[in-house]
Amino acid sequence: MGRHADRGPLIAPPRGRRLTVRDLGRDPLEVARSLLGTHLVGRGVTLRLTEVEAYHGEVDPGSHGYRGMTPRTRVMFGPPGHLYVYRSYGIHWCCNIVCGTTGECAAVLVRAGEVVSGEGLMPDRRPGVPDRDLARGPGRLTKAMAIGGEDDGAALTGRGSPFALYAPPEPVPDARVRTGPRVGVSGPGGDGAVYPWRYWIDGEPTVSAYRPGRPRRVRRD
């Protein structure tokens, strides 16, 4: 994606409380559930998160950090409250929210969301795409928000941060939350395990389509 010329205009933050390091410094499964309905703000766009996936580092064969810290995965080991951005299969960027405690590898992949402000930027960033599909999937989401590799490690908290997370006015009720296997991750590590660590809001048209993964040993850096 390269350096972005279309950073977007400044926009007023949502009315909800801005999330802090304390909110994100918890178990990734807890954080993943709590992120549903939150607003991710940056580059002139506000996105309401409708689908996420939790990754738990060294205890999770599906995580990039399963075999320990590398230069690529260093951001995932904390501190919480930053973005971990990587290119998937050399095609598109994926954006994760680092959580947990400093020194452990924990992150939540932001899979899909609804563009609730900044629609005027979409003709340039996502030309000819229906509203439902603007950020329906991790690669589409990063295009809608103009997130690229240079944003790896970007802060979500603190003054001057390029991105921010805001709690929704009303939490998403448990009755609307669904969980299931992560997209494209199935039985990693040869143990046959399928982790139900994907969370989404039931009935939301922006939630991406589920695709099971093929068995594999571990995601490689």
C-alpha positions as CSV (number, residue, x, y, z in Angstrom):
1,M,0.0,0.0,0.0
2,G,3.0,2.3,0.6
3,R,2.9,5.7,2.1
4,H,-0.6,7.1,2.1
5,A,-1.4,10.4,0.5
6,D,-5.1,10.2,1.5
7,R,-4.7,10.5,5.2
8,G,-8.2,12.0,5.4
9,P,-9.6,15.0,7.2
10,L,-9.7,15.3,11.0
11,I,-13.0,14.0,12.3
12,A,-14.8,14.4,15.6
13,P,-14.3,11.4,17.9
14,P,-17.3,9.3,18.8
15,R,-19.2,10.0,22.0
16,G,-18.0,6.8,23.8
17,R,-15.1,6.6,26.2
18,R,-11.7,6.2,24.6
19,L,-10.2,2.8,25.4
20,T,-6.9,2.8,27.4
21,V,-4.0,0.4,27.9
22,R,-5.8,-0.9,30.9
23,D,-8.8,-1.9,28.8
24,L,-6.5,-3.7,26.3
25,G,-4.1,-5.3,28.8
26,R,-6.2,-8.4,29.4
27,D,-6.6,-11.9,28.0
28,P,-7.0,-11.7,24.2
29,L,-10.3,-13.6,24.4
30,E,-11.8,-11.1,26.8
31,V,-10.5,-8.2,24.7
32,A,-11.9,-9.7,21.5
33,R,-15.4,-10.0,22.9
34,S,-15.2,-6.4,24.3
35,L,-14.1,-5.0,21.0
36,L,-17.4,-5.9,19.2
37,G,-19.3,-2.7,18.6
38,T,-16.3,-0.4,19.4
39,H,-15.3,2.4,17.1
40,L,-11.9,2.3,15.5
41,V,-11.0,5.9,14.4
42,G,-8.2,7.0,12.1
43,R,-7.3,8.5,8.7
44,G,-10.6,10.3,8.4
45,V,-12.7,7.2,9.0
46,T,-14.7,5.7,11.9
47,L,-15.3,2.0,11.7
48,R,-17.7,0.1,14.0
49,L,-16.2,-3.3,14.6
50,T,-18.4,-6.3,13.8
51,E,-16.0,-9.2,13.6
52,V,-12.6,-10.0,15.3
53,E,-10.4,-13.0,16.1
54,A,-8.2,-13.6,19.1
55,Y,-4.6,-15.0,18.9
56,H,-2.8,-16.1,22.0
57,G,0.9,-16.3,21.1
58,E,3.0,-19.1,22.5
59,V,0.0,-21.2,23.6
60,D,-1.7,-20.8,20.2
61,P,-0.3,-22.7,17.2
62,G,-2.3,-20.4,14.9
63,S,-0.4,-17.3,16.0
64,H,2.6,-15.7,14.4
65,G,4.2,-15.6,17.8
66,Y,3.8,-19.3,18.6
67,R,7.5,-20.0,18.3
68,G,8.6,-16.9,20.1
69,M,9.6,-13.4,19.3
70,T,11.1,-12.4,15.9
71,P,11.8,-9.0,14.4
72,R,8.5,-9.3,12.6
73,T,6.4,-10.2,15.6
74,R,8.1,-8.1,18.3
75,V,5.2,-5.7,18.4
76,M,2.8,-8.5,19.4
77,F,4.8,-9.0,22.7
78,G,3.6,-5.7,24.0
79,P,3.1,-3.3,25.4
80,P,-0.6,-3.5,24.7
81,G,-2.4,-0.7,22.9
82,H,-0.6,-0.8,19.6
83,L,-1.2,-2.1,16.1
84,Y,0.5,-5.2,14.7
85,V,0.3,-4.9,10.9
86,Y,1.5,-7.6,8.5
87,R,1.0,-8.5,4.9
88,S,-1.0,-11.7,4.3
89,Y,0.3,-14.0,1.6
90,G,2.0,-11.0,0.0
91,I,-1.3,-9.6,-1.1
92,H,-3.0,-7.4,1.5
93,W,-2.4,-5.9,4.9
94,C,-4.0,-7.2,8.1
95,C,-4.4,-5.1,11.2
96,N,-4.3,-6.5,14.8
97,I,-4.8,-4.9,18.2
98,V,-2.0,-5.9,20.6
99,C,-3.4,-6.8,24.0
100,G,-2.4,-8.9,27.1
101,T,0.5,-8.0,29.3
102,T,4.0,-6.8,28.2
103,G,6.2,-9.8,27.4
104,E,3.4,-12.2,26.3
105,C,2.3,-12.5,22.7
106,A,-1.4,-11.6,22.4
107,A,-3.4,-9.8,19.7
108,V,-6.8,-9.5,18.2
109,L,-7.2,-9.5,14.4
110,V,-9.7,-6.9,13.2
111,R,-11.6,-8.8,10.6
112,A,-14.6,-6.6,9.6
113,G,-16.6,-3.5,10.4
114,E,-19.1,-1.0,9.3
115,V,-18.0,2.4,8.0
116,V,-20.0,4.9,10.0
117,S,-18.2,8.1,9.1
118,G,-15.7,9.0,6.4
119,E,-17.8,7.6,3.6
120,G,-16.6,10.4,1.3
121,L,-13.2,8.9,1.2
122,M,-14.4,5.5,0.0
123,P,-14.7,6.4,-3.7
124,D,-10.9,6.8,-3.7
125,R,-10.0,4.0,-1.3
126,R,-12.7,1.4,-2.3
127,P,-14.1,2.5,-5.7
128,G,-17.2,0.9,-6.9
129,V,-17.6,-1.3,-3.7
130,P,-21.1,-1.7,-2.1
131,D,-21.3,-0.2,1.5
132,R,-21.6,-3.7,2.9
133,D,-18.2,-4.7,1.5
134,L,-16.2,-1.6,2.3
135,A,-14.5,-3.3,5.3
136,R,-15.9,-6.8,5.1
137,G,-12.7,-8.8,5.6
138,P,-9.3,-7.9,7.0
139,G,-7.7,-6.8,3.6
140,R,-10.7,-4.7,2.7
141,L,-10.7,-3.1,6.2
142,T,-7.2,-1.9,5.9
143,K,-7.8,-0.4,2.5
144,A,-10.9,1.4,3.8
145,M,-8.8,2.9,6.7
146,A,-5.6,3.4,4.7
147,I,-3.6,1.2,7.0
148,G,-0.3,-0.2,5.7
149,G,3.0,-1.6,6.8
150,E,4.3,1.7,8.1
151,D,1.6,1.5,10.7
152,D,3.0,-1.5,12.4
153,G,3.5,-0.5,16.0
154,A,1.3,2.6,15.8
155,A,-0.2,3.6,19.2
156,L,-3.9,3.4,19.9
157,T,-3.7,5.3,23.2
158,G,-2.1,8.5,24.3
159,R,-2.0,12.1,22.9
160,G,-1.1,12.3,19.3
161,S,-1.9,8.7,18.5
162,P,-2.9,8.3,14.8
163,F,-5.6,5.8,15.7
164,A,-8.0,5.4,18.6
165,L,-10.6,3.0,19.9
166,Y,-13.9,4.2,21.5
167,A,-16.4,2.1,23.5
168,P,-19.9,2.0,22.1
169,P,-22.7,3.9,23.8
170,E,-24.3,0.6,24.6
171,P,-22.4,-2.8,24.8
172,V,-23.3,-5.5,22.3
173,P,-25.6,-7.8,24.3
174,D,-24.5,-11.4,24.7
175,A,-27.5,-12.6,22.8
176,R,-26.1,-11.1,19.6
177,V,-22.6,-12.4,20.0
178,R,-21.5,-15.5,18.1
179,T,-18.3,-17.5,18.3
180,G,-16.7,-20.1,16.0
181,P,-13.5,-21.2,14.4
182,R,-11.1,-18.6,13.0
183,V,-11.1,-18.1,9.3
184,G,-8.5,-20.0,7.5
185,V,-7.1,-21.5,10.7
186,S,-7.9,-25.2,11.2
187,G,-6.1,-27.8,13.2
188,P,-2.7,-26.1,13.3
189,G,0.2,-27.8,15.0
190,G,-0.9,-31.2,14.0
191,D,-3.1,-31.5,17.1
192,G,-6.4,-31.4,15.3
193,A,-7.5,-28.5,17.5
194,V,-9.9,-25.9,16.1
195,Y,-10.0,-22.8,18.4
196,P,-13.4,-21.1,18.5
197,W,-11.8,-17.7,18.9
198,R,-13.6,-15.8,16.2
199,Y,-16.3,-13.4,17.5
200,W,-18.9,-11.6,15.5
201,I,-22.2,-9.7,15.9
202,D,-25.1,-11.9,14.7
203,G,-27.1,-10.4,11.8
204,E,-24.5,-7.9,10.7
205,P,-24.2,-7.8,6.9
206,T,-20.6,-6.6,7.2
207,V,-19.4,-9.9,8.8
208,S,-17.1,-11.7,6.4
209,A,-17.8,-15.2,5.0
210,Y,-16.3,-18.1,6.9
211,R,-13.7,-20.3,5.1
212,P,-12.2,-23.2,6.9
213,G,-8.5,-23.6,6.8
214,R,-6.5,-26.6,5.7
215,P,-4.6,-28.6,8.3
216,R,-1.0,-27.3,8.7
217,R,1.7,-27.3,11.2
218,V,2.1,-23.6,12.0
219,R,1.7,-20.2,10.5
220,R,5.2,-19.1,9.3
221,D,6.7,-15.7,9.7
